[in-house]
Amino acid sequence: MREPWIIGVSGASGTPYAKAVIGALLDAGESVDLVVSKAARLTLLDETGATIRDAHWKDDVATWLGRDLGDLAYWPANDLAAGPSSGSYPARGMAVVPASTAACAGIAIGLSKDLLQRAAEVNLKERRRTVVVPRETPVTRSHLEHLIALIDGGAVVLPASPGFYGSGADATAQQLIDFIAGKVLDSLGVEHTLMRRWSGQIGER
């Protein structure tokens, strides 16, 4: 039985993080279900020039990722009857990357305004691995309260705050992106080679 990882892309800046996570999951031979929010389409267009159209998703997603899609399925964000909207739909877990403050709030309070929020809520209630990657900064008290609610609900809150020890102060943007993507895959329990791990030796790099 197919058990995908659900990847939700919300409207926060940081779509390269989503691309890196999806690519690494596919490289690991994992199945992926993709949900791109309405706001994320605007961010994706602004950051990369890529468009995601429901009727042409295969071509559009392949162009965005720059690769073969492997075992990737796509669900329109406005389809609240989609598979991931139900707890009986088989899934291994979910990552929301990047996660806007609006998406974090909606998931935390069970708003389910679109499929991304509903799928995340479902994964939490089913006690599946759920990783939320907030990127916005600075944060308000209400943002923090919603993140605490997500942690209390069983989610891993993984801010997009890359470390430099793997590549040094001259790290490229892609190396910093891969660091966060690697941390997401670590939280999901999926093996990868996206980043150099700390060994306890100063200057090993």
N, C-alpha and C positions, 0 to 999 in steps of 0.2 A: 504494500500500500504506500502510495506517495505521501511523504510527510515533509512539506516544504518549510523553509524559514520565511516568514512574512517580513518584507522590508517596506516600511512606510517612509515616504519622503514628504516632509512638510515644508512650509513656506519660508523657513529661516534660511539665511545665507549659509552656504556650506554644502552645496550639492556635490562637489568633488568627494566629500566623505562618503556619500551614498554610493557613488560610482565605484569607489575603492572597495567598499564592503561587498557590494553585489559581485564585482569581479572576483574577489577572493573566495567567496562562497561557491561560485561557479567553478573556479579553478580547483576547489577541494571536492568537486563532484556532488555538491549539494543541490537540492531543488530549491527554487526561489519563487515566491509569489510577490509581485510588486504592486504597490498602491502609491500613486502620486497625487497629492492633494491639488486642488484648484490653485491655491496660492503658490505651491511648489512649481507649477508649470511656468508661472511668471518669473520666479527666481531662476529656474533652470534656463529660461530664454535669456535672461539678463546676464547670467554668469557664464554661459557656454554657447549661446546662440541656438541651442537645441530646442526642438518642439516635441511635445508628446501629445498625439491625437489618438483618442480612443479607437477610432476606426482604422488607424494605420499604426497601431502601437508596435507591431513587430519591426517594421522598418525604422520607426522613430527611436525606439529603445536601442536597437542594434547600432544605429548611427551615434547616439549619445554615448553608449558604452564602448564603441569602437571594437566590437568583438562579436563572435557567435553567441547566441543567447543560451545555448544548452537547454537545460530543463528549467526554463523561466516562463511563468504564467503571469498575466497582467489582469488586474481587476480595476475597472473604473471607480474613481473615488466616490461617485454619487450612487453607486450600486449597493444599496443597503440590504439587498437580497443575495449578495455574493457569498461564496463559500466561507471566507474568513469572518463573516458576520455571525457565524454560529459556533458554539462550543463543540458541536459534534463534528465539525470539519477538522480533519486530521492536520495538525501542524506541530512542528517541533518547538516553535517559539517565535518571537518577533523582535525586530529592532526598529526604532523610529530614529532616523538619521538623515539630515539633522532634525532636531525637534524644536519647533518654535515655541515661544512662551504660550501662545494661544493653544497649540496642540497639547502641551503639557497640562494646561489648565483643564482643557476639555476631557483629557484622559483621566485626570485626577478626580474630577467630579462626576464622571460617567455621562458626559453630555452626548456623546455619540452623534455628533452633527454630520459626520461623514464616515466613510468606510474605514479610513485610517484610525480615527478615534474609536470606533466600534470594535475593530479588530484588536486594537491594543487592550481595550477593556476586557474583551473576551479572553485574551491570553492571560491577563492578570487573574481573572476569576477562575480560570482553569488551572492556575498555578504553573503555567509554562514560563520558560525563561523569557523575560521581557526586558529589553535594554532601551533606555531613552537617552539620547545624546543632545542635550541642550547646548546651544552655541552662543546665544545672545548675552551681551555683557555691556554695562553693569546690570545687576538685577535688583528688583524691588522686593519688599517683604512678601508681597503676594506671590511673586515668582517662587521664592524660597519655600513658602508654605505649600504650594502645589508640588514642588519637588519632594518635600518631606512626605506629603500624602502618597506620592508615587512609591517612595521607598517603603512606607508603611504597608502599601498594597502589594509589595513583593517585587517591584521593579528594581533594576540596577540603573542608577542615575550616573551617567558617564559623560561629564562635560567635555567638550571638544577643546581640551587643554593639552597639547602635545608636549612630550618631553624631548629634550635635546641630547640626552646621553647616548642615544643610538647613532647619531650622525654628527654631533657637534654643533657649534654655534653657526657654522656655515651650511647648515642643513637646507636642502631645497624644499620648496613648497610640497612637492610630491612625497618626500621623505616624512614630512610632518603630517601630511594627510594619511600616509600609510601607518604611521604610529597609532593614530586614533582608530583607524580601521582594524589594526591588529588587536587593540584593546577590546574593541567590540567583539571580534571573533573569539578572543579569550573568554569573554563573558558568556558567549554562546556555547563555548566548549568545542570549537571547531579549530583544527590544526591549521597553521599557516606559517609563512616565512616572510611576513611583511616588515618585520622590524628586528633590530638587534636587541637581544635581551640583556639586562644588567647581570653581570657575573660576579660583582663584588670586587672587581679589580679596577682601580683608578688608572686611567690612561690606556686601557686595553684597546680602545678604538684606534 
